[in-house]
Amino acid sequence: MQIPILTLVTFAPMIGMIIVLFMNNKSEKGVKTVSTVFSGLSLVFSVLLLAKFNRSIAGFQFVERASWIPPINVWYHLGVDGLSITMVFLTALLSFVAVIASYGIMDRVKQYFALFLLLQTAMTGVFVALDFFLFYVFWEAMLVPMYFLIGIWGGPNREYAAIKFFLYTLLGSVAMLLAILAMYFSTTPHTFDIVQLSMTHPFAPRFQMIVFLALFLGFAIKVPVFPFHTWLPDAHVEAPTAISVILAGVLLKMGAYGILRVSYPILPDAARSFAFPLAILAVINIVYGALVAMAQTDLKKLVAYSSVSHMGYVLLGIAAMTTTGMNGAVMQMFAHGIITGSLFLLVGVIYDRAHHRDIDGFGGLAVQLPIFTGIMSLACFASLGLPGLAGFIAEFMVFVGAFPIFKPIVIISALGIVITAGYFLWMLQRMFLGKPQEKYAGFPDMSTRELVSLVPLQILTVFIGVYPWPLIGFMDTTISALSHLMRGI
């Protein structure tokens, strides 16, 4: 009998949540321990998935399927392929790191960790669900814990940021629901099966165009694509450090994943028609996001707008529809997750000491915090695309894959690399160089807990930058098959 490993990966954190809910409110150490164990179990199961995954198969593996709601033909249907398995591992890794980074939470500890574990289950479920109904349930299930995690444990304007995040995402979700229902009622027999719809392509071109736009609204808000990006900086600035890590590392990837998992294979004719507009939106994201990031004096806002810019590379690779471009897009999703996750953790480290994030308020920190300076420099160099680090490989593959299709757009997009280097180097200069300030002389360097949460991400950043094939190998067969479908080969 096959072990339901996808169910274990997905619902291990929820089991931890249930245990946490029954624990004593005063048992803060116990709550943190249980949360770490069950989030860690999900990570262990995701590593087992990677170990057992057959890279030569383009289709879904570890499939679990059982009837759930027979009257409307809804199935509990899970599976992973080369596209989703990397996202499952990224979700498990960043969630585990975020749990460790959350040890500093002192208020309503039990409620915080219960909501976080629920959030982890919902995020993982999005990447493994192969039934539209189940996919939508997991997609919506993320909203509630994220709303409360920002609204209760966030900064001074947390209520505003949480409501803005909720309303934006809900708008996209409603559009997505209408698109799902339209596809359901346009098939005979009615089905929510993503795999079946991907194989049969049952919809007429005009219908595809309408549904593609409705789905794109939902996915674009998550990415976020200009001009639907304004919720992101507010949410990042007000969210606790660990939640910012999850927002940037996992939630933004769901929009791009939705395009690749749903819009492209099910609505290929519409996707081809909208390829050029997607590329235009991508270059706007890249250049606009980088320029706005350069104007920031708040360190967290700078990293937030850098996410808008870097997700533009993902959209550009997706729009190209070439195997190299789409591989680069998925690799950028993974690389951005570990790099920007690191940056938000590092912002949290310095904020815990200085209680502000004003870039111009620092100076000379390299002398006082050498370990912090080294790790921050590595994360910034990775984000600006320094060769030998994960960010360079991903962006390079996107450009190589997109250049034959969108030459002028790729040339303009390359400006984003220059601007990104500018704002990160300028930030490093203002914060870490110059004369040390006496008021920061007593700051302790990074603690063991902070290093435990950051070092694994830095190791992955260097390893993938030097030897990217292990990561590319997981996705290449699946992405090649999708690229051939999109280009009619």
C-alpha positions, 0 to 999 in steps of 0.5 A, a space after each residue: 500500500 502506498 504511503 499517502 506522503 502528500 497528505 502527510 506533507 500537507 496536513 502534518 502542520 494541521 495536526 500540530 495546530 490541533 495539539 497546540 489548541 489543546 495546550 495550556 496558554 501558559 505553556 509557551 515553550 511547549 507550544 513552540 516545541 510542538 510547532 517546530 516538530 510538526 512543521 519540521 515533519 512536513 519538511 522531512 516528508 518533503 525531502 523524502 518526496 525529493 528523494 523518491 521523485 522520478 525526474 524523467 517523468 513529466 506527469 504527476 507522481 505520488 497521486 492520491 485520489 478519493 471521492 469527496 463530494 460525489 453529487 458535484 464530482 469533487 475529488 480529494 486529488 493530490 499529486 506533484 510534478 516537476 513544477 510543484 515539487 520544488 514549491 512544496 519543498 520551498 514552502 516546507 523549508 521557509 515555514 520551518 525557518 519562519 517557525 524558528 524565527 517566531 520564537 521571539 513572539 511573546 504575545 498570544 503565543 498559542 494563537 500565533 503558532 496555531 494560525 501559522 501552522 494552519 497557514 502552512 497547511 493551506 499553502 502546501 495544499 495549493 501546490 499539491 491540489 489537482 481538483 479545482 474545488 480543493 485548490 480553491 479551498 486551500 487558496 481561500 484558507 490562506 486568507 484567514 490566518 494571514 489576515 490575523 497574523 498581520 492584523 494582531 501581531 503586526 506593526 502600528 498600522 497592522 489593521 489597515 495592512 491586513 484589511 488591504 491584503 484581505 480585500 485585494 486577495 478576495 477580489 482576485 479570489 472571486 474572479 477566480 471562482 467565477 472562472 472555475 465555475 464557468 469551466 465546470 459548467 462548460 464541460 460534460 460531464 461537469 468536472 473540477 479535475 485540473 489534470 483532465 482539463 489540461 489534457 483535453 483542452 475542451 474550451 473554445 478560443 473566445 471562452 478561453 480568453 474570458 476565463 484567462 482574464 478572470 484567472 489572471 486577475 486572481 493570480 496577478 494580485 498574488 504575484 503581484 503584477 503592476 498595478 495590483 502590487 500596492 497591497 504588498 509593501 503595506 503588508 510587508 512593513 506591518 507584518 511580523 518578520 516571520 510572516 514577511 518571510 512567508 509572504 515574499 517566499 511562498 505567497 507571491 509564488 502562488 500567482 506565478 504557479 497558478 498561471 503555469 499550473 492552470 492558465 497555460 495547460 488548460 487555456 493554451 490558445 488564450 495564453 499564446 494571445 496574451 504572451 506579449 501583454 504579459 511580457 510588457 507587464 513583466 518589464 514594468 514590474 522589473 524596472 518600476 519595482 527597482 526604481 521605487 526600491 531605490 527611493 526607499 529609506 525604510 529597509 523593509 520597504 526596500 526589500 518589499 519593492 525589490 520583490 515586485 521587481 524580481 517577480 517581474 523576471 518570473 513573469 517574463 520567463 513565463 511569457 516567453 514560453 520557451 523551455 529555458 525561459 520557463 525553467 528560469 522562471 521557476 528557478 527564480 521563484 525558488 531562488 527569490 524565496 530563499 534570498 528574499 526570505 533571508 533578507 526579511 529575516 536579516 531586517 528582523 535581526 537589526 530591527 530587534 536591536 535598533 527598533 527602527 529600519 531607517 537606512 540613513 539611521 545606521 552607519 559603520 555596522 560592519 565594525 560592530 556586527 561583522 557576522 550580520 554584515 557578512 550574511 547581509 552582504 551575501 544575501 544582497 549580492 545574491 539578490 542583485 544577481 552576482 555570478 556564483 549565487 542563485 539569483 544570477 543563474 535564475 535571471 540569466 536563464 530567463 533572459 536567455 529563454 526570453 531574448 529570442 521571443 522579446 528582444 527589445 523587452 529583454 534589453 529594457 529589462 536588463 536595466 533592472 539588474 543595474 538599478 538593483 545593484 545600485 540600490 543594494 550597494 547604496 544601502 550596504 554603503 549607508 548601513 555598514 560603511 563609514 564611521 561606527 556610531 557609539 549608540 550601536 556599540 553595545 549591539 550583540 551580533 547574531 544569536 544562535 537561533 538567528 544563525 540557525 534560521 539563516 545559514 541553511 538559506 545561505 548554503 542553498 543560495 551558494 550551492 544553487 548558484 555554483 551547481 544549479 542542475 540538481 534543482 533544474 533537474 527536478 523541473 526540466 522534464 515537466 517544464 519541457 512538456 509544458 513549453 512544447 504544448 504552448 508552442 504547439 510542438 
